[in-house]
Amino acid sequence: MGVTGGAIGQPGLDDIPGDLLAAVVTFLERTEKPRPAPMPASPLRLKRWNPSAEAYRTLFRRVGAPWLWFSRLAMKDETLEAILTAPTTEIYAACDRQGIELGLLELDFRPGGETNLAFFGLVPELAGKGLGRWLMANAFALGWRADTVKMSVHTCSLDHPKALGFYRAQGFVAYKRAIERFPDPRVLGLLPRDMAPQIPLLAPES
């Protein structure tokens, strides 16, 4: 496979240190109100959730660790708690019949009628069972209000390989890309070094 060149034939590649990661972030939005439709069947139920910082991080890690989600793991408790208890934040947990949290839906209601899907996902064991459509149907039902003009979400190239296609299939349209560089959370000790083996860890153990 060849390397794509940049402007005037210059290589479009920049080295980054082994303790950093880089990802292409794609921003998407949906400006058309979802049409009424029956809620997809699901063995899970969705509940409004008011977790402690510790409980939130536990579910956040279960859902996102395979894709190196780490932003909320790096926050101080008081910073995270301020987000979780903000009047513009609504958090829901998808639970099984025993009440165990297996999915996360976090809505951020922003000025101007925008609802952002801040975090959206299910534990890896539930992948491929069609439950993402059920969770998104709930996101639309809860997040699209009378004054809502759009819903937004973003995903990156380190996320589940089907994430971008899923959002587009749900009516979201990509409108912007950006490059994000950040410390590898496995190097920081926020996640185990053997987490997300599909993303090679380049930094040696210190």
Accessible surface in RSA format (square Angstrom, percent):
REM  Atomic radii and reference values for relative SASA: ProtOr
REM  Chains: A
REM  Algorithm: Lee & Richards
REM  Probe-radius: 1.40
REM  Slices: 20
REM RES _ NUM      All-atoms   Total-Side   Main-Chain    Non-polar    All polar
REM                ABS   REL    ABS   REL    ABS   REL    ABS   REL    ABS   REL
RES MET A   1   240.62 124.6 151.31 100.1  89.31 212.6 125.25 106.5 115.37 152.8
RES GLY A   2    69.29  85.5   0.00   N/A  69.29  85.5  41.46 113.8  27.83  62.3
RES VAL A   3   103.44  68.1  70.84  64.1  32.61  78.6  74.74  64.9  28.70  77.8
RES THR A   4   120.14  85.4 103.76 105.2  16.38  39.0  75.32 101.2  44.82  67.8
RES GLY A   5    46.07  56.8   0.00   N/A  46.07  56.8  19.45  53.4  26.62  59.6
RES GLY A   6    32.48  40.1   0.00   N/A  32.48  40.1  20.94  57.5  11.54  25.8
RES ALA A   7    83.84  77.1  60.35  93.1  23.49  53.4  72.25 101.7  11.59  30.7
RES ILE A   8   170.35  96.9 137.03 102.1  33.32  80.3 151.34 109.0  19.00  51.6
RES GLY A   9    66.70  82.2   0.00   N/A  66.70  82.2  36.22  99.4  30.48  68.3
RES GLN A  10   117.34  65.6 117.29  85.7   0.05   0.1  41.47  88.3  75.87  57.5
RES PRO A  11    95.94  69.9  78.07  71.2  17.88  65.0  79.96  66.0  15.98  99.3
RES GLY A  12    53.76  66.3   0.00   N/A  53.76  66.3  25.18  69.1  28.58  64.0
RES LEU A  13   122.13  68.0 100.67  72.0  21.46  53.9 102.36  71.9  19.77  53.2
RES ASP A  14   114.28  80.1  87.38  87.0  26.90  63.6  18.03  42.4  96.25  96.0
RES ASP A  15   145.26 101.7 118.02 117.5  27.23  64.4  40.98  96.4 104.28 104.0
RES ILE A  16    53.06  30.2  32.28  24.0  20.78  50.1  34.44  24.8  18.61  50.5
RES PRO A  17    78.44  57.2  65.08  59.3  13.36  48.6  77.31  63.8   1.13   7.0
RES GLY A  18    28.25  34.8   0.00   N/A  28.25  34.8  12.60  34.6  15.64  35.0
RES ASP A  19    64.23  45.0  61.58  61.3   2.66   6.3  12.39  29.2  51.84  51.7
RES LEU A  20    50.08  27.9  45.59  32.6   4.49  11.3  45.59  32.0   4.49  12.1
RES LEU A  21    17.81   9.9  17.51  12.5   0.30   0.8  17.81  12.5   0.00   0.0
RES ALA A  22    41.48  38.1  23.04  35.6  18.43  41.9  23.04  32.4  18.43  48.8
RES ALA A  23     3.47   3.2   0.00   0.0   3.47   7.9   3.24   4.6   0.22   0.6
RES VAL A  24    59.66  39.3  58.22  52.7   1.44   3.5  58.22  50.6   1.44   3.9
RES VAL A  25     9.28   6.1   9.28   8.4   0.00   0.0   9.28   8.1   0.00   0.0
RES THR A  26    10.25   7.3  10.25  10.4   0.00   0.0   2.45   3.3   7.80  11.8
RES PHE A  27    49.72  24.9  49.72  30.8   0.00   0.0  49.72  30.1   0.00   0.0
RES LEU A  28     0.33   0.2   0.00   0.0   0.33   0.8   0.00   0.0   0.33   0.9
RES GLU A  29    40.79  23.4  39.72  30.1   1.07   2.6   3.52   6.8  37.27  30.4
RES ARG A  30    33.92  14.2  33.11  16.9   0.81   1.9   3.32   4.5  30.60  18.5
RES THR A  31    91.17  64.8  69.39  70.3  21.78  51.9  36.38  48.9  54.79  82.8
RES GLU A  32   107.02  61.4 101.10  76.5   5.91  14.1  43.88  84.9  63.14  51.6
RES LYS A  33   136.01  66.4 125.48  77.0  10.53  25.1  70.08  63.1  65.93  70.2
RES PRO A  34    24.78  18.1  17.21  15.7   7.57  27.5  17.35  14.3   7.43  46.2
RES ARG A  35   196.91  82.7 180.53  92.0  16.38  39.0  66.06  90.3 130.85  79.3
RES PRO A  36   139.86 101.9 106.64  97.2  33.21 120.7 119.26  98.5  20.60 128.0
RES ALA A  37    81.96  75.4  46.25  71.4  35.71  81.2  52.26  73.6  29.70  78.7
RES PRO A  38   128.53  93.7 105.47  96.1  23.06  83.8 117.29  96.8  11.24  69.9
RES MET A  39    93.11  48.2  66.71  44.1  26.40  62.9  67.77  57.6  25.34  33.6
RES PRO A  40    51.93  37.8  37.26  34.0  14.66  53.3  48.56  40.1   3.36  20.9
RES ALA A  41   101.99  93.8  69.16 106.7  32.83  74.7  79.18 111.5  22.81  60.4
RES SER A  42    34.30  29.0   0.88   1.2  33.43  77.0   4.31   9.2  29.99  42.0
RES PRO A  43    85.85  62.6  66.90  61.0  18.95  68.9  75.75  62.5  10.10  62.8
RES LEU A  44    15.98   8.9   5.38   3.8  10.60  26.6   5.82   4.1  10.16  27.3
RES ARG A  45   126.38  53.1 122.24  62.3   4.14   9.9  65.51  89.5  60.88  36.9
RES LEU A  46    40.54  22.6   9.40   6.7  31.14  78.3   9.41   6.6  31.13  83.8
RES LYS A  47    60.32  29.4  55.13  33.8   5.20  12.4  30.29  27.3  30.04  32.0
RES ARG A  48   124.14  52.1 100.16  51.1  23.98  57.1  38.56  52.7  85.58  51.9
RES TRP A  49    25.85  10.4  23.26  11.3   2.59   6.1  12.98   6.9  12.87  20.9
RES ASN A  50   130.12  89.7  94.77  91.6  35.34  85.1  36.63  88.2  93.49  90.4
RES PRO A  51    18.87  13.8   1.18   1.1  17.69  64.3   7.14   5.9  11.74  73.0
RES SER A  52    67.92  57.4  51.22  68.4  16.71  38.5  52.42 111.6  15.50  21.7
RES ALA A  53     3.78   3.5   3.12   4.8   0.66   1.5   3.12   4.4   0.66   1.7
RES GLU A  54   136.71  78.5 132.25 100.1   4.46  10.6  47.02  91.0  89.68  73.2
RES ALA A  55    40.84  37.6  32.25  49.8   8.59  19.5  38.35  54.0   2.49   6.6
RES TYR A  56     0.25   0.1   0.07   0.0   0.17   0.4   0.07   0.1   0.17   0.2
RES ARG A  57    35.13  14.8  35.13  17.9   0.00   0.0  16.11  22.0  19.02  11.5
RES THR A  58    72.15  51.3  71.15  72.1   0.99   2.4  53.09  71.3  19.06  28.8
RES LEU A  59     4.46   2.5   3.52   2.5   0.94   2.4   4.31   3.0   0.15   0.4
RES PHE A  60     0.27   0.1   0.27   0.2   0.00   0.0   0.27   0.2   0.00   0.0
RES ARG A  61    91.65  38.5  90.82  46.3   0.83   2.0  36.68  50.1  54.97  33.3
RES ARG A  62    91.85  38.6  79.38  40.5  12.47  29.7  45.31  61.9  46.54  28.2
RES VAL A  63     3.26   2.1   2.26   2.0   1.00   2.4   2.26   2.0   1.00   2.7
RES GLY A  64     0.00   0.0   0.00   N/A   0.00   0.0   0.00   0.0   0.00   0.0
RES ALA A  65     3.45   3.2   3.39   5.2   0.06   0.1   3.39   4.8   0.06   0.1
RES PRO A  66    31.79  23.2  31.10  28.4   0.69   2.5  31.71  26.2   0.07   0.5
RES TRP A  67    52.75  21.2  47.92  23.2   4.83  11.3  37.03  19.7  15.71  25.5
RES LEU A  68     6.25   3.5   0.36   0.3   5.88  14.8   0.36   0.3   5.88  15.8
RES TRP A  69    41.95  16.8  34.75  16.8   7.20  16.9  34.92  18.6   7.03  11.4
RES PHE A  70    36.46  18.2  34.61  21.4   1.85   4.8  34.61  21.0   1.85   5.3
RES SER A  71    51.44  43.5  45.06  60.1   6.38  14.7  41.69  88.8   9.75  13.7
RES ARG A  72    19.54   8.2  19.54  10.0   0.00   0.0   0.00   0.0  19.54  11.8
RES LEU A  73    14.91   8.3   1.52   1.1  13.39  33.7   1.52   1.1  13.39  36.0
RES ALA A  74    59.20  54.4  27.56  42.5  31.64  72.0  31.23  44.0  27.97  74.1
RES MET A  75    54.31  28.1  40.87  27.0  13.44  32.0  47.24  40.2   7.07   9.4
RES LYS A  76   147.31  71.9 137.87  84.6   9.44  22.5  89.02  80.1  58.29  62.1
RES ASP A  77    72.99  51.1  68.94  68.6   4.06   9.6  16.55  39.0  56.44  56.3
RES GLU A  78   113.32  65.1 105.52  79.8   7.80  18.6  58.89 113.9  54.43  44.4
RES THR A  79    65.19  46.4  59.27  60.1   5.92  14.1  43.64  58.6  21.55  32.6
RES LEU A  80     0.00   0.0   0.00   0.0   0.00   0.0   0.00   0.0   0.00   0.0
RES GLU A  81    77.02  44.2  76.81  58.1   0.21   0.5  23.12  44.7  53.91  44.0
RES ALA A  82    63.29  58.2  47.83  73.8  15.46  35.2  55.92  78.7   7.37  19.5
RES ILE A  83    49.95  28.4  46.72  34.8   3.23   7.8  49.95  36.0   0.00   0.0
RES LEU A  84    16.04   8.9   2.48   1.8  13.56  34.1   2.48   1.7  13.56  36.5
RES THR A  85   110.50  78.6  81.13  82.2  29.38  70.0  71.62  96.2  38.88  58.8
RES ALA A  86    28.54  26.2  20.96  32.3   7.58  17.2  25.22  35.5   3.32   8.8
RES PRO A  87   136.49  99.5  98.45  89.7  38.04 138.3 111.08  91.7  25.41 157.9
RES THR A  88    65.30  46.4  63.77  64.7   1.53   3.6  50.45  67.8  14.85  22.5
RES THR A  89    12.14   8.6   7.02   7.1   5.12  12.2   0.30   0.4  11.85  17.9
RES GLU A  90    21.82  12.5  21.45  16.2   0.36   0.9   2.77   5.3  19.05  15.6
RES ILE A  91     4.12   2.3   2.29   1.7   1.84   4.4   2.29   1.6   1.84   5.0
RES TYR A  92    19.63   9.2  19.63  11.2   0.00   0.0  11.18   8.4   8.45  10.4
RES ALA A  93     0.00   0.0   0.00   0.0   0.00   0.0   0.00   0.0   0.00   0.0
RES ALA A  94     0.09   0.1   0.00   0.0   0.09   0.2   0.00   0.0   0.09   0.2
RES CYS A  95     0.18   0.1   0.00   0.0   0.18   0.4   0.00   0.0   0.18   0.2
RES ASP A  96    27.83  19.5  27.19  27.1   0.65   1.5  14.77  34.8  13.06  13.0
RES ARG A  97   207.57  87.2 170.02  86.7  37.55  89.4  64.97  88.8 142.60  86.4
RES GLN A  98   140.27  78.4 103.69  75.8  36.58  87.1  53.79 114.5  86.48  65.6
RES GLY A  99    24.17  29.8   0.00   N/A  24.17  29.8  12.94  35.5  11.22  25.1
RES ILE A 100    89.20  50.8  86.33  64.3   2.87   6.9  89.20  64.2   0.00   0.0
RES GLU A 101    45.67  26.2  43.33  32.8   2.33   5.6   2.66   5.1  43.01  35.1
RES LEU A 102    23.80  13.3  23.80  17.0   0.00   0.0  23.80  16.7   0.00   0.0
RES GLY A 103     0.00   0.0   0.00   N/A   0.00   0.0   0.00   0.0   0.00   0.0
RES LEU A 104     0.34   0.2   0.27   0.2   0.07   0.2   0.34   0.2   0.00   0.0
RES LEU A 105     0.05   0.0   0.00   0.0   0.05   0.1   0.00   0.0   0.05   0.1
RES GLU A 106     2.23   1.3   2.23   1.7   0.00   0.0   0.00   0.0   2.23   1.8
RES LEU A 107     0.00   0.0   0.00   0.0   0.00   0.0   0.00   0.0   0.00   0.0
RES ASP A 108    34.44  24.1  34.44  34.3   0.00   0.0   7.23  17.0  27.21  27.1
RES PHE A 109    33.12  16.6  28.75  17.8   4.37  11.4  28.87  17.5   4.25  12.2
RES ARG A 110   104.05  43.7  92.40  47.1  11.65  27.7  24.00  32.8  80.05  48.5
RES PRO A 111   128.99  94.0 104.67  95.4  24.32  88.4 117.03  96.6  11.96  74.3
RES GLY A 112    70.99  87.5   0.00   N/A  70.99  87.5  45.24 124.2  25.75  57.7
RES GLY A 113    18.23  22.5   0.00   N/A  18.23  22.5  10.78  29.6   7.45  16.7
RES GLU A 114    31.34  18.0  29.55  22.4   1.78   4.2   2.68   5.2  28.66  23.4
RES THR A 115     1.86   1.3   1.86   1.9   0.00   0.0   0.00   0.0   1.86   2.8
RES ASN A 116     8.86   6.1   8.86   8.6   0.00   0.0   0.00   0.0   8.86   8.6
RES LEU A 117     3.67   2.0   0.00   0.0   3.67   9.2   0.00   0.0   3.67   9.9
RES ALA A 118    24.67  22.7  10.33  15.9  14.34  32.6  12.90  18.2  11.76  31.2
RES PHE A 119    35.95  18.0  32.85  20.3   3.10   8.1  35.95  21.8   0.00   0.0
RES PHE A 120    21.56  10.8  11.89   7.4   9.67  25.2  11.89   7.2   9.67  27.7
RES GLY A 121    12.42  15.3   0.00   N/A  12.42  15.3  12.42  34.1   0.00   0.0
RES LEU A 122    31.30  17.4  15.31  11.0  15.99  40.2  15.31  10.7  15.99  43.0
RES VAL A 123     2.53   1.7   1.76   1.6   0.77   1.9   1.76   1.5   0.77   2.1
RES PRO A 124    55.57  40.5  38.87  35.4  16.70  60.7  45.38  37.5  10.19  63.3
RES GLU A 125   112.74  64.7  91.22  69.0  21.52  51.2  70.96 137.2  41.79  34.1
RES LEU A 126    23.81  13.3  21.97  15.7   1.84   4.6  21.97  15.4   1.84   4.9
RES ALA A 127    59.99  55.2  33.23  51.3  26.76  60.9  43.81  61.7  16.18  42.9
RES GLY A 128    88.36 109.0   0.00   N/A  88.36 109.0  42.85 117.6  45.51 101.9
RES LYS A 129   133.53  65.1 102.54  62.9  30.99  73.8  70.24  63.2  63.29  67.4
RES GLY A 130    27.33  33.7   0.00   N/A  27.33  33.7  13.44  36.9  13.89  31.1
RES LEU A 131    10.01   5.6   8.97   6.4   1.04   2.6   8.97   6.3   1.04   2.8
RES GLY A 132    20.52  25.3   0.00   N/A  20.52  25.3  15.02  41.2   5.51  12.3
RES ARG A 133   140.06  58.8 137.00  69.8   3.06   7.3  39.16  53.5 100.90  61.2
RES TRP A 134    13.86   5.6  13.86   6.7   0.00   0.0   3.21   1.7  10.65  17.3
RES LEU A 135     0.15   0.1   0.15   0.1   0.00   0.0   0.15   0.1   0.00   0.0
RES MET A 136     0.09   0.0   0.09   0.1   0.00   0.0   0.09   0.1   0.00   0.0
RES ALA A 137    24.94  22.9  17.92  27.7   7.02  16.0  21.78  30.7   3.16   8.4
RES ASN A 138    19.35  13.3  19.35  18.7   0.00   0.0   0.00   0.0  19.35  18.7
RES ALA A 139     0.00   0.0   0.00   0.0   0.00   0.0   0.00   0.0   0.00   0.0
RES PHE A 140    23.57  11.8  20.93  13.0   2.64   6.9  21.10  12.8   2.47   7.1
RES ALA A 141    71.98  66.2  35.25  54.4  36.74  83.6  48.44  68.2  23.55  62.4
RES LEU A 142    55.79  31.1  49.69  35.5   6.10  15.3  52.14  36.6   3.65   9.8
RES GLY A 143     0.00   0.0   0.00   N/A   0.00   0.0   0.00   0.0   0.00   0.0
RES TRP A 144    27.21  10.9  11.52   5.6  15.70  36.9   7.43   4.0  19.79  32.1
RES ARG A 145   105.54  44.3  95.11  48.5  10.42  24.8  45.17  61.7  60.37  36.6
RES ALA A 146   117.53 108.1  68.42 105.6  49.11 111.7  80.53 113.4  37.00  98.0
RES ASP A 147   106.61  74.7  91.74  91.3  14.87  35.2  48.40 113.9  58.21  58.1
RES THR A 148    14.96  10.6   3.09   3.1  11.87  28.3   0.04   0.1  14.93  22.6
RES VAL A 149    88.56  58.3  78.43  71.0  10.13  24.4  83.15  72.2   5.41  14.7
RES LYS A 150    58.18  28.4  58.18  35.7   0.00   0.0  19.70  17.7  38.48  41.0
RES MET A 151     0.00   0.0   0.00   0.0   0.00   0.0   0.00   0.0   0.00   0.0
RES SER A 152     6.55   5.5   6.55   8.7   0.00   0.0   6.45  13.7   0.10   0.1
RES VAL A 153     5.72   3.8   3.27   3.0   2.45   5.9   4.06   3.5   1.65   4.5
RES HIS A 154    94.83  51.8  80.45  55.9  14.37  36.8  42.98  44.3  51.84  60.3
RES THR A 155     8.06   5.7   3.74   3.8   4.32  10.3   7.67  10.3   0.39   0.6
RES CYS A 156    36.84  27.9  26.59  29.7  10.24  24.1   7.00  17.7  29.83  32.2
RES SER A 157    76.59  64.7  37.93  50.6  38.66  89.1  45.00  95.8  31.59  44.3
RES LEU A 158    25.40  14.1  20.93  15.0   4.48  11.3  23.44  16.5   1.96   5.3
RES ASP A 159    28.85  20.2  20.60  20.5   8.25  19.5   2.55   6.0  26.30  26.2
RES HIS A 160    59.45  32.5  55.51  38.6   3.94  10.1  36.17  37.3  23.27  27.1
RES PRO A 161   114.28  83.3  76.23  69.5  38.06 138.3  87.34  72.1  26.95 167.5
RES LYS A 162   153.51  74.9 148.86  91.3   4.65  11.1  95.22  85.7  58.29  62.1
RES ALA A 163    15.04  13.8   8.64  13.3   6.40  14.6  14.99  21.1   0.04   0.1
RES LEU A 164    66.45  37.0  65.14  46.6   1.31   3.3  65.14  45.7   1.31   3.5
RES GLY A 165    43.66  53.8   0.00   N/A  43.66  53.8  35.17  96.5   8.49  19.0
RES PHE A 166    49.17  24.6  41.81  25.9   7.36  19.2  47.44  28.8   1.73   5.0
RES TYR A 167    14.68   6.9  14.68   8.4   0.00   0.0   1.26   0.9  13.43  16.6
RES ARG A 168   152.18  63.9 137.10  69.9  15.07  35.9  19.97  27.3 132.20  80.1
RES ALA A 169    83.05  76.4  41.44  63.9  41.62  94.7  54.36  76.6  28.69  76.0
RES GLN A 170    33.39  18.7  28.37  20.7   5.02  12.0   4.85  10.3  28.54  21.6
RES GLY A 171    33.72  41.6   0.00   N/A  33.72  41.6  25.42  69.8   8.30  18.6
RES PHE A 172     3.93   2.0   0.00   0.0   3.93  10.2   0.00   0.0   3.93  11.2
RES VAL A 173    99.41  65.4  97.10  87.9   2.31   5.6  99.41  86.4   0.00   0.0
RES ALA A 174    46.91  43.1  26.29  40.6  20.62  46.9  26.51  37.3  20.40  54.0
RES TYR A 175   115.25  53.8  77.34  44.0  37.91  98.6  64.41  48.4  50.84  62.7
RES LYS A 176   110.16  53.7  98.86  60.7  11.30  26.9  56.77  51.1  53.39  56.9
RES ARG A 177   180.90  76.0 155.80  79.4  25.10  59.8  37.77  51.6 143.12  86.7
RES ALA A 178    42.35  38.9  32.85  50.7   9.50  21.6  42.34  59.6   0.00   0.0
RES ILE A 179   117.21  66.7  87.05  64.8  30.16  72.7  87.05  62.7  30.16  81.8
RES GLU A 180    82.08  47.1  78.31  59.2   3.76   9.0  26.23  50.7  55.84  45.6
RES ARG A 181   121.96  51.2  94.30  48.1  27.66  65.9  34.15  46.7  87.81  53.2
RES PHE A 182    22.72  11.4  19.82  12.3   2.90   7.5  22.68  13.8   0.04   0.1
RES PRO A 183    58.62  42.7  58.62  53.4   0.00   0.0  58.62  48.4   0.00   0.0
RES ASP A 184     0.74   0.5   0.74   0.7   0.00   0.0   0.00   0.0   0.74   0.7
RES PRO A 185     0.00   0.0   0.00   0.0   0.00   0.0   0.00   0.0   0.00   0.0
RES ARG A 186     5.80   2.4   2.04   1.0   3.75   8.9   0.00   0.0   5.80   3.5
RES VAL A 187    56.41  37.1  32.23  29.2  24.18  58.3  32.71  28.4  23.70  64.3
RES LEU A 188    96.74  53.9  64.21  45.9  32.53  81.8  69.05  48.5  27.70  74.5
RES GLY A 189    62.63  77.2   0.00   N/A  62.63  77.2  30.29  83.1  32.34  72.4
RES LEU A 190    46.13  25.7  35.56  25.4  10.57  26.6  38.76  27.2   7.37  19.8
RES LEU A 191     5.30   3.0   0.01   0.0   5.29  13.3   2.76   1.9   2.54   6.8
RES PRO A 192    71.13  51.8  58.46  53.3  12.67  46.0  70.37  58.1   0.76   4.7
RES ARG A 193    85.44  35.9  72.19  36.8  13.26  31.6  47.80  65.3  37.64  22.8
RES ASP A 194   119.24  83.5  97.70  97.2  21.54  50.9  51.53 121.3  67.71  67.5
RES MET A 195    51.91  26.9  49.43  32.7   2.48   5.9  39.74  33.8  12.18  16.1
RES ALA A 196     2.18   2.0   0.00   0.0   2.18   5.0   1.12   1.6   1.06   2.8
RES PRO A 197   115.89  84.5  88.02  80.2  27.87 101.3  96.69  79.8  19.20 119.3
RES GLN A 198   101.26  56.6  66.13  48.3  35.13  83.6  67.59 143.9  33.66  25.5
RES ILE A 199    16.80   9.6  15.56  11.6   1.24   3.0  16.50  11.9   0.30   0.8
RES PRO A 200    92.87  67.7  81.78  74.5  11.09  40.3  88.81  73.3   4.06  25.2
RES LEU A 201    45.91  25.6  16.25  11.6  29.66  74.6  16.29  11.4  29.62  79.7
RES LEU A 202   127.52  71.0 101.22  72.4  26.30  66.1 104.61  73.5  22.91  61.6
RES ALA A 203    11.68  10.7   8.25  12.7   3.43   7.8   9.45  13.3   2.23   5.9
RES PRO A 204   117.86  85.9  97.82  89.2  20.04  72.9 108.23  89.4   9.63  59.8
RES GLU A 205   135.51  77.8 109.51  82.8  26.00  61.9  27.93  54.0 107.58  87.8
RES SER A 206   161.48 136.5  85.60 114.2  75.89 174.8  86.50 184.2  74.99 105.1
END  Absolute sums over single chains surface
CHAIN  1 A    12021.0       9076.9       2944.1       7040.4       4980.6
END  Absolute sums over all chains
TOTAL         12021.0       9076.9       2944.1       7040.4       4980.6
